[in-house]
Amino acid sequence: MDVVLVNSHHKRRDFSRRALVGGVGAIALTAGTGCGLLRSRDPGGGKEPLNARQAKIYAVLSPSGLLLLQLCVPRLGVHQPTTWEVRHGKHVILLPSALGLRLADGNLLGPGAWITGHRRSSINASWHPPYGIRSEYQNRCEELALQLTDPASGIEFEIVARVYDEGVALRYILRAMPVHDASLELAGEATHFRFPPDAQLYASRDEGEYSISSVRSLAPVPHPDLTTSSDPEVLADIPLTAQLPGGQTLVVTESDRLGYPRMMMRSAADNPDALVTHLMRFPGRATGYSGPGETEPQENFRVRLPFATPWRVVMVGMQSREVIEHAGLVQSLATPSLLDDTSWIRPGRAIRSFRDNTTAGGLACVDFAVRRKLEYIEFDAHWYGDGTDPSDATVPIGGLDIEQIVRYAHARNVGVILYVDRVPAMRQLDEILRTYSRWGIAGIKFGFIWEGRQSDVQWIFDIVKKCGEHRMLVNLHDNLRPAGLERTLPNYMTLEGVRGNEQFPTARHNVTLPFTRNVAGPIDYTICYAHQKNQTTNAHQLAMAVVYYSPLAFLYWYDKPDKYAAGDWPALNFFDECPTIWDETRALAGEIGEYVVVARRRGQRWFLGAMTNEAPRRIEVRLSFLGAGVWNARIFADGIEAAEPNQTPVLIGEREVDSNQSLLLSLAPSGGQAILFDKPGSSTLAER
């Protein structure tokens, strides 16, 4: 066996060179497993594992030596796949897992490939997003690329792996074919993920509840029910979170999904202890008006060479809370912005016009936005046609003067967003964009969007890009999952793909999302306050504004302005002041499905959100993140527990604190707490 140490120049490492090489040998030898996941037949017809001494292992360390990734290539002439494996110290957190792509002719690209070379590089860069969970994203990693040729097809390809301190990523690059045709037809992908025994998975499908299972029993319940135009297998959406017996938390997701089907996960047919990628053949969800007939599956899809598949990402946290801080990895792996100018993009908060799509109703929403320091109002479905049909999306219903409302809003520094169903968007997007530009519309919320097949993914890219060229923000709703497109097209502000407050979920669900869905990208949860169907306290809803990251955040989802016309509603001051983009993010405490505490800084102010599940909880939070000096803490906490969580009052208090102190947070069942830290005497105006 040959061992190739790809990088060994770290100032600090958890693996010495001698230990690394010795450890690699031990891994391969004890695993016949390493490169022997698939076994070759001997002349007598029996199965014998590949002798790892005849394989070649390439090892690469993360910049500070926290993580080790290995690629194991079988010896020449053995029809077995290359595998990948990840370690943290002495702990294997991803067991040897097979790699490969499925060709349309039924063959698997990967097993038996000849290695023709390899290259390595170090990336030590940073970039400044127009918005994010921090003002600067680090992009520090070691990269290894194996160059291979498939002997049967002659296809030249690479397996590229990156190792960050925050996690690992892997993709395939299809380089060339021996024929003149520069395109290749694919049927799927065979990237496997094998976790240590007893790993506990948190998975969901569409807007279903999160299930907790083993790899073998993975079977999240879809919601809503699957239609005949859905992938019928037992599948989980990404991101999928795994908690290992040693306490480590892994989040499996993807980044840089361009011109390629969306990934889901399923148990591997050939190895029930492994998960394998599933590339979607149907849209994620085919409900809503879709025109006549059923949606056709796309069993195969074609790519033009050279072509890079999306990154398969495994974020790693030694504790559950760490993956919240590692969320920027998905964006750092994505293609940089294709928009020349992003200065016009304005993050912010919005209230929608709900079942009152009239001129008077729109003007009232603008006045409410001014009072509550919101940046946007939105006209949701039914402002044209009935909202879910092929009606003309440039003709408002009677009694609604969009242009008058836009003029009124612009004079008050409030933007207007309009809802558009997928069907008119497919039919008349150019006309929509021309008309909305003339009206002065700030953005579009597209509804009933299909994402899944290659054609769906490409269509989404095209409409978001066109909107960006017309300086319009985009919010996509229904069954979607993030993959870093908000970096490539920064006008793509947020997306749904979550069981949010349209479903009024449980508190346990709400404190699962920070470690699952929201780790991969923005989340349009549609926060509600003081709603009779909420299963949480009002302080829990306030805390969501900090805990859930969404540059374009919808508040007051089921509310009309007249709900707040009487009374002072002092707790809403937290929403008034809380921004949607951040200069710094700290995950202070939390366990999946139990509780979470997140602090985020914008400018000179810190905001903290704490949420618990159905159990009451007392959490001590150290304030060392504040930095020097005395701070004023304005606290929005649960009051005395009521019979129903949504009846528990919010108590507001103030106190001076400093970074040497701790705060004891007292959370009611299904409760929360929100805190604004400010320097005494500083301005309380929200940043607009």
C-alpha positions in Angstrom: 0.0 0.0 0.0 1.2 3.5 -0.8 0.4 6.4 1.5 0.5 10.0 0.1 0.6 12.7 2.7 -0.8 15.7 0.9 -0.1 18.4 3.5 2.2 18.4 6.5 3.1 22.1 7.0 0.6 23.1 9.7 1.7 25.2 12.7 -0.6 23.1 14.9 -1.9 19.7 14.2 -3.7 17.0 16.1 -2.0 14.3 14.0 1.8 14.1 13.9 3.3 12.9 10.6 4.4 9.6 12.1 1.1 9.0 13.7 -0.7 10.0 10.5 1.1 7.6 8.3 1.0 4.8 10.8 -2.7 5.6 11.4 -3.5 5.5 7.7 -1.9 2.1 7.4 -3.9 0.8 10.3 -7.2 2.2 8.9 -6.7 0.5 5.6 -5.6 -2.7 7.0 -8.3 -3.0 9.5 -11.0 -2.1 7.0 -10.5 -4.4 4.0 -13.4 -2.1 4.2 -11.2 0.9 3.3 -11.0 0.2 -0.4 -12.9 -3.1 -0.1 -16.5 -1.9 0.3 -17.3 -3.7 -2.9 -15.5 -7.1 -3.3 -14.0 -8.6 -6.4 -14.6 -12.2 -7.3 -11.8 -14.6 -7.3 -11.5 -17.3 -10.1 -13.3 -19.8 -7.9 -16.3 -17.5 -7.6 -15.8 -16.6 -3.9 -15.5 -13.1 -2.6 -12.3 -11.8 -1.1 -11.6 -8.4 0.3 -9.0 -6.3 -1.4 -5.6 -6.3 0.4 -5.3 -2.7 1.5 -1.5 -2.9 1.1 -2.0 -2.8 -2.6 -4.2 0.3 -2.5 -3.1 3.9 -2.5 -4.3 6.3 0.2 -4.2 10.0 -0.1 -4.5 11.9 3.2 -5.1 15.6 3.6 -5.4 17.7 6.8 -7.5 20.7 7.5 -5.6 24.0 8.0 -5.2 23.6 11.8 -5.1 19.9 11.8 -8.5 19.4 13.3 -9.8 17.0 10.5 -8.2 14.4 8.4 -9.7 13.2 5.1 -8.5 10.2 3.2 -9.2 9.1 -0.3 -8.5 5.4 -0.9 -7.9 4.3 -4.5 -8.0 0.5 -5.2 -5.1 -1.1 -7.0 -5.0 -1.1 -10.8 -7.4 -3.6 -12.4 -9.7 -4.0 -9.4 -13.2 -3.0 -10.1 -13.9 -1.3 -6.8 -14.8 2.3 -6.0 -12.6 5.0 -4.6 -13.7 5.7 -1.0 -13.5 8.6 1.3 -13.2 8.7 5.1 -13.0 11.5 7.7 -11.4 11.5 11.1 -11.2 13.9 14.0 -8.3 12.9 16.2 -8.8 9.2 17.0 -12.4 9.3 16.1 -13.7 8.1 12.7 -16.7 10.3 12.0 -17.2 9.2 8.4 -16.4 5.5 7.7 -14.9 4.5 4.4 -17.7 5.4 1.9 -17.9 4.6 -1.8 -17.9 7.3 -4.5 -19.1 7.3 -8.1 -21.5 8.7 -10.7 -24.1 6.7 -12.6 -24.0 6.9 -16.3 -27.1 6.7 -18.5 -26.0 3.4 -20.0 -26.2 1.8 -16.6 -22.5 1.7 -15.8 -20.9 3.3 -12.7 -18.2 5.9 -13.3 -15.6 5.3 -10.6 -14.9 1.6 -9.9 -11.9 0.4 -11.8 -10.7 3.9 -12.8 -7.0 4.4 -13.4 -5.4 7.2 -11.4 -3.2 9.3 -13.6 -2.1 11.9 -11.2 -3.0 14.2 -8.3 -2.6 17.8 -7.3 -2.9 19.7 -4.1 -3.4 23.3 -3.2 -3.9 25.5 -0.1 -6.6 28.1 0.0 -6.3 30.9 2.5 -8.8 33.6 1.5 -11.7 35.6 2.8 -14.6 37.3 1.2 -17.2 39.9 2.2 -20.8 39.0 1.4 -23.4 41.7 0.8 -25.2 40.1 3.8 -24.7 37.1 6.0 -24.2 35.6 9.5 -21.0 37.6 9.7 -19.4 40.5 7.8 -16.4 38.4 6.6 -16.4 34.7 5.6 -13.1 32.7 5.8 -12.3 30.3 3.1 -9.4 28.4 4.5 -8.9 24.8 3.4 -6.6 22.2 1.9 -7.6 20.8 -1.4 -6.8 17.5 -3.0 -7.7 16.5 -6.6 -7.3 13.0 -7.9 -7.1 12.7 -11.7 -8.6 9.5 -13.0 -9.6 7.8 -16.3 -12.4 5.3 -16.7 -11.0 2.4 -18.8 -14.3 1.3 -20.2 -15.6 4.7 -21.4 -12.4 6.7 -21.6 -14.0 9.4 -19.6 -11.4 11.6 -17.8 -12.6 12.9 -14.5 -11.4 14.2 -11.1 -12.5 13.7 -7.5 -11.8 16.9 -5.7 -11.9 17.1 -1.9 -11.5 20.1 0.4 -10.9 19.9 4.1 -11.8 22.9 6.3 -11.7 23.1 10.1 -15.5 23.4 9.9 -16.0 20.3 7.7 -15.2 18.6 4.4 -16.5 18.8 0.9 -16.2 16.6 -2.2 -17.2 17.0 -5.8 -16.6 15.3 -9.2 -15.3 17.2 -12.2 -16.0 15.6 -15.6 -13.1 16.7 -17.8 -13.2 15.0 -21.2 -14.4 12.1 -23.3 -12.7 10.3 -26.2 -15.6 11.2 -28.6 -16.3 14.5 -30.2 -19.6 15.0 -28.4 -18.8 17.4 -25.5 -21.8 16.3 -23.4 -22.4 13.4 -21.2 -25.7 11.8 -20.1 -26.0 10.8 -16.4 -28.6 8.8 -14.5 -27.6 9.7 -11.0 -24.8 9.7 -8.4 -23.5 7.1 -5.9 -21.8 9.2 -3.2 -22.1 7.2 0.0 -22.0 8.4 3.7 -21.3 5.7 6.3 -21.6 7.0 9.9 -20.3 5.2 13.0 -22.7 2.6 14.5 -25.5 4.1 16.6 -25.5 7.4 14.8 -28.8 9.2 15.3 -30.2 10.9 12.3 -32.5 14.0 12.2 -34.4 14.0 8.9 -37.5 15.4 7.3 -39.2 15.5 3.9 -40.8 18.6 2.4 -42.6 20.3 5.3 -42.9 17.1 7.4 -41.9 16.8 11.0 -38.3 15.7 11.8 -37.9 12.0 12.5 -35.2 10.6 14.7 -33.8 7.3 13.4 -30.8 5.1 12.6 -29.4 4.8 9.1 -31.3 1.6 8.6 -34.6 2.9 9.7 -34.5 6.3 7.8 -38.0 7.0 6.8 -39.2 10.6 7.4 -42.9 11.1 6.8 -43.6 13.5 3.9 -46.0 16.4 4.3 -48.1 17.0 2.4 -48.9 13.6 1.0 -46.8 12.6 -2.1 -48.5 13.0 -5.4 -47.9 10.8 -8.5 -45.5 13.5 -9.6 -43.0 12.9 -6.7 -40.0 10.7 -6.3 -41.7 7.6 -4.7 -38.8 6.2 -2.7 -38.3 6.5 1.0 -36.2 9.7 0.9 -34.9 12.5 3.2 -34.4 16.1 2.2 -31.1 17.8 2.9 -29.7 19.1 5.1 -29.6 15.8 7.1 -28.1 16.0 10.6 -26.3 13.1 12.3 -25.4 13.0 16.0 -22.6 10.5 16.7 -22.2 8.5 20.0 -19.2 10.6 20.9 -21.2 13.8 20.8 -20.0 15.0 17.4 -22.7 16.5 15.1 -22.5 16.2 11.3 -24.7 18.1 8.8 -24.8 16.6 5.3 -25.9 19.0 2.6 -24.8 20.4 -0.8 -23.4 23.6 -2.3 -23.0 25.1 -5.7 -25.9 23.2 -7.3 -25.8 24.6 -10.9 -27.3 22.8 -13.8 -27.7 19.6 -11.8 -30.6 17.8 -10.0 -31.2 18.4 -6.3 -29.8 15.9 -3.9 -31.9 13.8 -1.4 -30.7 11.0 0.8 -31.8 7.3 1.1 -30.5 4.1 2.7 -28.2 2.4 0.3 -29.7 -0.8 -1.3 -26.3 -2.5 -1.3 -25.3 -1.5 2.2 -28.1 -0.8 4.7 -25.6 0.9 7.1 -24.8 3.6 4.5 -26.7 6.5 3.1 -26.4 7.3 -0.6 -27.3 10.3 -2.7 -30.5 10.3 -4.7 -30.8 12.8 -7.5 -34.4 13.9 -7.9 -36.4 12.8 -11.0 -39.5 14.8 -10.2 -40.1 18.2 -8.8 -39.9 18.3 -5.0 -43.6 19.1 -4.8 -46.2 19.1 -7.5 -49.2 20.6 -5.7 -50.8 23.9 -6.7 -52.0 24.8 -10.2 -49.7 23.1 -12.7 -51.6 23.0 -15.9 -53.1 19.8 -17.5 -51.7 16.4 -17.0 -49.0 15.0 -14.7 -45.4 16.1 -14.4 -43.0 13.9 -16.3 -39.9 12.4 -14.6 -36.5 13.1 -15.9 -34.7 9.7 -15.5 -31.5 11.0 -17.1 -29.9 14.4 -17.6 -27.2 15.8 -19.8 -24.2 18.0 -18.9 -21.6 19.7 -21.1 -18.0 18.9 -20.4 -16.1 20.1 -18.5 -18.6 20.0 -15.7 -18.4 20.3 -12.0 -21.0 18.5 -9.9 -22.3 20.2 -6.7 -20.2 19.9 -3.6 -21.2 17.2 -1.1 -20.7 18.8 2.2 -20.3 17.4 5.7 -20.2 20.1 8.4 -18.6 19.0 11.6 -19.2 20.2 15.1 -17.6 18.7 18.2 -20.7 19.9 20.0 -24.2 20.5 18.5 -24.0 24.3 18.7 -20.8 24.5 16.7 -22.6 23.7 13.4 -24.6 26.9 13.7 -21.4 28.9 13.5 -20.2 26.8 10.6 -23.2 27.7 8.4 -21.1 29.9 6.2 -19.3 26.9 4.7 -22.1 26.3 2.2 -21.8 29.9 0.9 -18.0 29.8 0.8 -18.1 26.8 -1.5 -20.5 28.3 -3.9 -19.6 30.2 -7.1 -18.9 33.9 -6.4 -21.4 36.5 -7.4 -22.4 36.8 -11.0 -24.0 40.2 -10.4 -21.8 43.1 -11.2 -23.5 45.4 -8.8 -25.0 44.4 -5.5 -25.1 47.8 -3.8 -28.9 48.1 -4.4 -29.7 45.0 -2.5 -31.3 45.9 0.8 -32.0 43.2 3.4 -34.8 43.8 5.9 -38.1 42.8 7.4 -41.6 42.7 5.8 -45.3 42.5 6.6 -47.6 41.1 4.0 -51.0 42.3 2.9 -53.1 39.4 4.1 -56.6 39.0 2.6 -57.0 42.8 2.2 -55.6 43.4 -1.2 -57.0 46.9 -1.6 -55.5 50.3 -2.0 -56.5 51.3 1.5 -55.2 48.0 2.9 -51.8 48.5 1.1 -51.5 52.1 2.4 -52.3 50.9 5.9 -49.5 48.3 5.6 -47.0 51.0 4.6 -48.0 53.1 7.6 -47.6 50.1 9.9 -44.1 49.4 8.3 -43.1 53.0 9.1 -44.3 52.7 12.7 -42.5 49.4 13.2 -39.4 50.3 11.3 -39.9 47.6 8.6 -38.2 47.9 5.2 -40.9 46.1 3.1 -44.5 45.3 2.6 -45.6 42.4 0.4 -48.8 41.7 -1.5 -49.4 38.0 -1.3 -51.5 35.7 -3.4 -54.8 37.0 -4.8 -53.6 40.5 -5.7 -54.1 39.3 -9.3 -56.4 36.5 -10.4 -57.0 34.0 -7.6 -53.2 33.6 -7.0 -52.9 30.0 -8.1 -54.0 30.0 -11.7 -52.7 31.2 -15.0 -54.1 34.7 -14.6 -52.1 37.7 -15.9 -49.7 38.7 -13.1 -49.4 42.3 -14.4 -53.1 43.2 -13.9 -54.1 43.9 -10.3 -57.6 43.0 -9.1 -60.2 45.7 -9.0 -59.8 48.2 -6.2 -56.0 47.8 -5.9 -53.8 50.6 -7.3 -50.3 49.2 -7.0 -48.6 52.2 -8.5 -50.2 54.6 -6.0 -49.1 52.3 -3.1 -45.6 52.1 -4.5 -45.3 55.9 -4.7 -46.6 56.3 -1.2 -44.2 53.6 0.1 -41.1 55.0 -1.7 -41.7 58.4 -0.2 -41.4 56.7 3.2 -38.4 54.5 2.3 -40.5 51.3 2.2 -40.2 48.8 -0.6 -43.0 46.8 -2.2 -42.8 43.1 -2.9 -45.3 41.2 -5.1 -46.3 37.5 -5.1 -46.2 35.7 -8.4 -47.3 32.1 -9.0 -44.9 29.7 -10.9 -47.3 29.3 -13.8 -47.4 33.0 -15.0 -43.7 33.2 -14.2 -43.1 30.5 -16.7 -45.4 32.1 -19.3 -44.8 35.8 -19.0 -41.6 36.5 -16.9 -40.2 39.1 -19.3 -43.5 41.1 -19.3 -43.7 40.8 -15.5 -40.2 42.2 -15.0 -40.8 45.1 -17.5 -44.0 46.0 -15.8 -42.7 45.7 -12.2 -39.6 47.7 -13.1 -41.9 50.5 -14.4 -44.0 50.3 -11.2 -40.9 50.5 -9.0 -41.3 47.1 -7.4 -38.5 46.0 -5.1 -38.8 42.2 -5.3 -40.9 39.2 -6.1 -42.0 36.3 -4.0 -42.5 33.3 -6.3 -44.9 30.6 -5.0 -45.5 26.9 -5.8 -41.9 26.7 -7.2 -40.7 23.3 -8.4 -37.2 22.3 -7.5 -35.7 18.9 -8.2 -35.0 17.9 -11.8 -32.1 19.4 -13.7 -34.6 21.5 -15.7 -36.3 22.8 -12.5 -32.9 23.8 -11.0 -31.9 25.6 -14.2 -35.2 27.4 -14.5 -34.8 28.7 -10.9 -31.3 30.0 -11.7 -32.6 31.7 -14.9 -35.5 33.5 -13.2 -33.4 34.7 -10.2 -30.7 35.9 -12.6 -33.2 37.8 -14.7 -34.7 39.4 -11.6 -31.2 40.4 -10.5 -30.6 42.1 -13.8 -33.8 44.1 -13.2 -32.7 44.9 -9.6 -35.3 42.8 -8.0 -35.0 40.7 -4.8 -36.3 37.1 -4.9 -38.0 35.0 -2.2 -38.9 31.4 -3.3 -41.6 29.4 -1.6 -42.6 25.8 -1.2 -40.4 22.7 -1.4 -36.9 24.1 -1.9 -33.5 23.6 -0.2 -30.6 26.0 -0.1 -27.3 25.3 -1.8 -25.4 28.6 -1.7 -27.2 30.2 -4.7 -27.5 33.3 -2.5 -23.8 33.9 -3.0 -23.9 33.3 -6.7 -27.0 35.5 -7.2 -27.2 37.7 -4.1 -30.6 39.0 -5.0 -31.9 35.5 -3.9 -32.6 36.6 -0.4 -34.4 33.8 1.2 -36.5 30.7 0.6 -39.1 28.5 2.4 -38.4 24.7 2.4 -39.4 24.5 6.1 -42.2 23.6 8.4 -42.7 27.2 9.5 -45.4 29.1 11.2 -47.9 28.4 8.4 -48.0 25.0 10.1 -47.8 26.3 13.7 -45.2 23.7 14.7 -44.2 22.5 18.1 -41.4 24.1 20.2 -39.4 21.0 19.8 -39.5 21.3 16.1 -38.5 25.0 16.4 -35.3 24.1 18.4 -34.4 21.4 15.9 -34.3 23.8 12.9 -31.2 25.8 14.0 -29.1 22.5 13.8 -30.7 21.2 10.6 -32.4 23.2 7.9 -31.1 26.7 8.9 -27.5 25.5 8.9 -27.6 25.2 5.1 -29.0 28.7 4.3 -31.7 31.3 4.8 -35.0 30.2 6.2 -38.3 32.0 5.6 -40.1 30.8 8.7 -42.8 33.5 8.7 -42.8 34.5 12.3 -46.1 35.1 14.1 -46.6 37.1 17.3 -49.5 36.7 19.7 -51.4 34.3 17.5 -53.9 32.0 19.1 -52.6 29.0 17.1 -49.0 29.3 18.2 -47.7 26.4 20.3 -45.1 28.6 21.8 -44.8 31.7 24.0 -44.5 35.2 22.6 -41.0 35.5 23.9 -40.2 32.3 21.9 -41.4 34.1 18.8 -39.3 37.2 19.5 -36.2 35.0 19.9 -36.7 33.5 16.4 -35.7 36.9 14.9 -32.2 36.2 16.2 -32.0 32.5 16.1 -33.3 32.0 12.6 -31.1 33.6 9.9 -33.0 35.1 7.0 -31.8 38.4 5.3 -35.4 39.0 4.2 -37.6 38.1 7.2 -41.4 38.1 7.2 -42.9 39.1 10.6 -46.5 39.4 11.7 -47.4 36.7 9.2 -51.1 36.3 9.8 -51.6 39.8 11.2 -53.2 42.9 9.8 -52.1 46.4 11.0 -55.4 47.0 12.9 -54.5 44.2 15.3 -51.9 46.5 16.9 -53.9 49.7 16.5 -54.9 49.8 20.2 -52.5 49.5 23.1 -48.7 50.0 23.3 -47.4 46.5 22.5 -44.0 47.2 24.1 -42.6 43.8 23.3 -42.7 44.6 19.6 -39.8 47.0 20.2 -37.5 44.0 20.0 -38.7 43.3 16.4 -38.4 47.0 15.7 -34.7 47.0 16.5 -33.6 43.5 15.4 -31.8 43.5 12.1 -31.6 40.6 9.6 -27.9 40.6 8.7 -25.0 40.3 11.0 -21.3 41.2 11.5 -20.7 38.3 14.0 -22.5 35.2 15.1 -21.9 33.2 18.3 -23.7 29.9 19.2 -23.6 30.0 23.0 -25.4 26.8 23.9 -27.8 24.2 22.6 -28.8 20.6 21.9 -30.8 19.4 18.9 -34.5 19.4 19.7 -33.9 20.6 23.3 -32.9 24.3 23.4 -30.7 26.8 21.6 -29.0 30.1 22.5 -27.5 32.3 19.8 -26.0 35.8 20.0 -25.4 38.0 16.9 -23.8 41.4 16.5 -24.7 44.2 14.1 -22.5 47.2 14.4 -22.1 48.1 18.1 -25.1 46.1 19.3 -25.6 42.5 20.3 -28.9 40.6 20.1 -29.5 37.3 21.9 -32.2 34.7 21.3 -32.9 31.7 23.5 -35.6 29.1 22.8 -36.5 25.8 24.6 -38.8 22.9 23.7 -41.8 21.9 25.8 -39.7 21.6 28.9 -39.1 24.7 31.1 -35.4 25.5 31.3 -32.9 27.6 33.2 -29.7 28.4 31.2 -26.7 30.2 32.5 -25.1 32.3 29.7 -21.7 33.9 30.0 -21.5 37.3 28.5 -17.8 37.2 27.5 -18.8 37.8 23.9 -19.8 41.4 24.7 -16.3 42.8 25.0 -15.1 45.6 27.2 -17.2 48.1 29.0 -20.6 48.3 30.6 -23.7 47.3 28.5 -27.4 47.9 29.0 -29.4 44.7 28.6 -33.0 45.1 27.6 -34.6 41.7 28.4 -37.8 40.3 26.9 -38.6 37.2 29.0 -41.3 34.7 29.7 -43.7 35.8 32.5 -45.7 33.5 34.7 -46.6 30.3 32.8 -50.1 30.4 31.4 -52.4 27.4 30.7 -51.5 27.7 27.0 -48.0 28.8 26.0 -49.3 31.5 23.6 -51.0 33.2 26.7 -47.7 33.4 28.6 -47.0 37.2 28.9 -43.7 38.9 28.0 -41.9 40.6 30.9 -39.6 43.4 29.9 -36.7 44.6 32.1 -33.4 46.3 31.9 -30.1 45.9 33.8 -26.5 46.9 33.3 -24.0 44.0 32.6 -20.4 43.5 31.6 -18.5 40.7 29.9 -17.3 39.2 33.2 -20.9 38.4 34.2 -23.4 35.7 33.4 -27.1 35.9 32.9 -29.5 33.2 34.2 -32.2 32.8 31.6 -35.5 31.4 32.8 -37.6 29.9 30.0 -41.2 28.7 30.4 -42.4 25.5 28.6 -42.2 26.2 24.9 -40.7 29.5 25.8 -37.9 31.8 25.0 -36.0 35.0 25.8 -34.8 37.8 23.6 -32.2 40.4 24.7 -30.8 43.6 23.2 -27.4 44.6 24.5 -26.5 48.3 23.9 -24.0 50.8 25.2 -25.7 53.1 27.7 -26.8 56.3 26.1 -26.3 55.0 22.5 -29.0 55.5 19.9 -31.9 53.0 19.8 -32.7 53.6 16.2 -32.8 50.4 14.1 -30.3 50.3 11.3 -32.1 50.7 8.1 
